Amino acid sequence: MSTNGAPDPHNPPAPHNAPKTPPLPASTTSAGAADDSPAPPAAGSPQAATPEGSPAAPENGPTPAPTSASASGPGPISASASGPASASAPGPAPASGSGSQGGPLAGVRVLELAGLAPGPFAGMMLADHGAEVLRVDRVSTVARSGDRPRPDVMDRGKRTIGLDLKSPDGVAAFKRMAATADVVIDVFRPGVAERLGIGPADLHAVNERLVYGRMTGWGQDGPLAPTAGHDIGYIAIAGALSMLGREGDKPTPPINILGDFAGGGLMLAYGVVLALFERERTGRGKVIDAAMVDGAASLFAMFYHTAQSGLWGPRGTNLLDTGAPMYDTYETADGRYLAVGALEPAFWNEMVTRMGLTDLPDRDDRANWPRIRERLAAAFRSRTRGEWEAVFEGSDACVTPVLDMGEAARHPHNLARGSFVEVGGVTQPAPAPRLLGSGRGDLAQATRLHDLTSWGLSDEHAKALRAADVLA
């Protein structure tokens, strides 16, 4: 989760009833800070990623001239030989080939100010599809890590440096680098980048084509903009949290997926692509105001309509929020779980037939839902999860096992598609979405970038900055 932008290191903030089943909705698919700055908030807090005054050193910048595996095939990938770690699918047959074959964003250069959760996630999404991402972190953080690869999944495919943005020399160096970049990802609170001298106006003065992506929880304006926050607060103000949870129970946050990642990092990456596309027409880069509160609200667009039209009732009483027995999870005899999504009559009939349940009450009458749920729960508890998997294998009953992360990587469907890869001993999701026939980025773990000549800093200039502890 994230606090609302990186705090100012000089003045850090305080911690901070319808009787019948409603019609199915249109879609039911679930689809850097200076070295003396305070440490960033714990992982999981997107906005308070890096304190003002010092960009976090890039955790993983793109490897120079990488060679990457093709995304067109479903098989596992291997990370570039130029990187410190190889990536291969967790299955028994790692894909051949290594490195990067470019990807749709090949040639796009990104400076990512180090932060937590949404900022790095946006950078990962861009790097996964071929962008060259240089993560700018604290000097002390990078110096302490040395040249060891960074295992954080969201840093894959990037390179990293440390730069003191509270130093005039560090700011000047960042501007020289921005002059060669296409995108900057800013994770600070509103106004922090401007006080450092690296705000949109400062950087557009040296590169008018630069896309400046700003990632915050509350956005660049509004009464809450200057305050701290986390994912749970952003989705609460967006109206999303009120809809999550079981009937009669308190709202339940879905970890920090909705605000930080879906409503934050993913929206920022989308905004970057929009701005790059528009730049082809205008020749000028735009500023992206990606606010997690906006993004989370946007994700609930369908439910804003259904709630106002009367098709959606209180939390936990509806068709898709565990209110209905045909859309819920059930425990099996071995303490594991099955996910049931037998919404449509044909799928429901197939499920209950395979279960041997022939005398269930009418599911279209909500008054029958409690009794149906009890019957289903008792039936599912009569066999193990594996036994039920065999019962429903190859069917359209829409019953699936609830897999943990280790099981998911080994599931036959995911293995066949190469949905997971292994990089440096860490199993992780493969890049998504897939552009068939296009390449994708290098997935090697992030390492420090020493040669910054392609970023506008000569070897002599970089040596002098390192000697002054401004660069690492």
Summary of the structure (lengths in Angstrom):
residues: 472
radius of gyration: 24.5
end to end distance: 27.3
largest distance: 81.7
contacts: 1758
relative contact order: 0.19
helix: 32%
strand: 15%
